[in-house]
Amino acid sequence: MEGVLRWADAVSFFGDELVQHERFLSRATQTTYGLLVSRSVQQGQTLLENREGEHAEERLVLSPFWVSGVVNALESWDVRDAPMVVMLAINRAPCASCSHILAGELHALHRRFPLRVEKQYFILASLGYYQGRDFMTNQLSPNTLNTRSVGSQRSQSVTTDRGLNELSDAGWRLCVMDFGHGVTSRGSELLNFLRHR
């Protein structure tokens, strides 16, 4: 699935409850907006939770929705059931730090439910690379880490190719969201990375 996710398709699959989140997810701002949504095809039930603010995606995978809801769904899932679809949609790709946490959370589910997790779809959809607050002043490329602002410590506040690879290796299906007007310029860069990795 690593490619483009059309928002209209997501709404069609998960339900009209997603429409109210479009205005927040369709703009890349300094504030992260994240939406975690899950649908059990077997039961036809959609559950969703959203967060706004710094590192919203990290807070979503540490929320009761993920910790209890997704875990309970995996516990009750049977190999004869249709796959579950879990989508984490954010208005910008995760920073390196959040990528590590998101990968770790999916790895933890793999360890607990190895065969069950393999049969599900965990989708991470974003608008494109996140450059961090210092991008414009430091002229960094979108897939490098900012080492200038923190001395010898590497900042984890931008999207990195390494972080994206870590997410993909954990089982997240990475994609770029299209809200009906084509992908953003940062989305095109991310899409190019996903198609050539």
Summary of the structure (lengths in Angstrom):
residues: 197
radius of gyration: 16.4
end to end distance: 13.8
largest distance: 53.8
contacts: 652
relative contact order: 0.18
helix: 43%
strand: 20%
